[in-house]
């Protein structure tokens, strides 16, 4: 065993032997994850060198993946990922260095590697430093979005083709299994998925409110989640059944409601580069074309002039003011939360009881948990 690998083993041995006494404060957790990222980068680069050397062949393995699966007892999928990632890393020197420093994770590398192809390679060599800087400073979701837009510029035709390919993979499986249970799975393109998800979430929230009211009346106090009649998974299943029941009950002469999904587009519509679902999924502009005939275009104004607002003295954020805040924030604004707008409340930054106005500037999205956390009273002194 190499001396450095042996020294690493001894260090990990000491941490493992510490058991529950291993440092678990916030600062140590950040440091541990950083070192974990560095170690994963080292293992990946070592795997790439091992793959290129062919040292796996004398044992009779056909590939490095097969050798790793047998000798290192890892799942074939995991072994294949390490080998593939190691090969991609050779084409991403800036990302390789940042990963080895612990500044980024394997997810950042995989996202960038997924955007590299024959068409984007020249642009990637030019822009890799800028993209890597974004990887080290942005939250991962924001970085992935930035890569999505970068790829649209670097390979516009390819991104349109990818959106068509994603749409072509749509599929729903629902079959009755042993014992009468129904098992299923669905794959939907981003727009169709947003439509189904929005409605499913809306109905699930209706059922949650009903469960909450029933439990509160039954207990005579504010219930906890464990006091509710259904789990969140059971409510989602019941919400899906409710969707089907309402569909079947719709009168033949009824007007079909327009599907609801929100897309943010910049001023040079369909040629500029803000084009994403409200949930943050980046879309190629061509993905919107099939929906334009039935789309309702809404215009949200965020500037100080020419916008529709509820009264500044209104108690609740409603109408255009609420909608503008939902589109602006898009998820809970607490730094440790990413609940979508559909699961959030609009909260006054300066509290309403302190004369805080009901305006866009004084509103923000907070999920129920963080809204309640913000409004909890501190314990009394003494």
Order of alpha helices (4+ residues) and beta strands (2+ residues): alpha-alpha-alpha-alpha-alpha-alpha-alpha-alpha-alpha-beta-beta-alpha-alpha-beta-beta-alpha-beta-beta-alpha
